[in-house]
Every structure is written in C-alpha cells, then in structure tokens.
Amino acid sequence: MLTFVASFGLNKALVWSGVLEFSLWGWLFWVPVLVAEAKLRQAKKLGQERVIARIQARHNEPTEALAQMTADPNDEAERAANQ
C-alpha cells in the first residue's frame, strides 16, 4: 500500500508541477520497490520459521538432559556408594 501511495504521489507531483504531461517514472518507481518489499517479506517469514524451529527443538529435548541439569550431586554420590 505504501508503495502505491509513493508511486502515485510522485506521478501526481510531476504532472501537477508541469514537468510532464504523463509520468511513466512515477509508475516505474513502483516495480523495484515492490520487488524489495517481496524480498523483505520472504526474509521475515524465513526468520520467523527459523525461530519457531529453534524453540520447538529446545522444547523437544529429552527429559534426561533436564534431569541431569537439575540433579543434586549428593544424590549421585549416595547412589554410587550404595552400588
């Protein structure tokens, strides 16, 4: 939407100022900006997918890793002594 407003505004400014009777440049300005916007949308989507994948991978880790991180070292020493 912003791209259309920018190209339409440039077109109207050139026509109203009397520089041109019809400005093709105002409309041609739209093409590279639309391409850039499409690439930015694609990059944003890819970034969001990567973040979601990282979060899912983090939450899907085995519970053993969590158990080892939260285990009390004294409990391990007692288990070793009892064996």
FENRAFEN-V468900 format. One record per pair of residues at least 12 apart in sequence whose ideal C-beta (glycine too) atoms are under 8 Angstrom apart, sorted by the first residue. I is the first residue (numbers start at 1). J is the second residue. Records with the same first field share a line. If there is no record, write none. Layout:
# FENRAFEN-V468900
I: J ; J
This chain:
# FENRAFEN-V468900
3: 30 ; 33 ; 34 ; 37
4: 30
6: 29 ; 30 ; 33
7: 26 ; 27 ; 29 ; 30 ; 33
8: 26
9: 26
10: 23 ; 25 ; 26 ; 29
11: 23 ; 25 ; 26 ; 27
12: 26
13: 26
14: 26
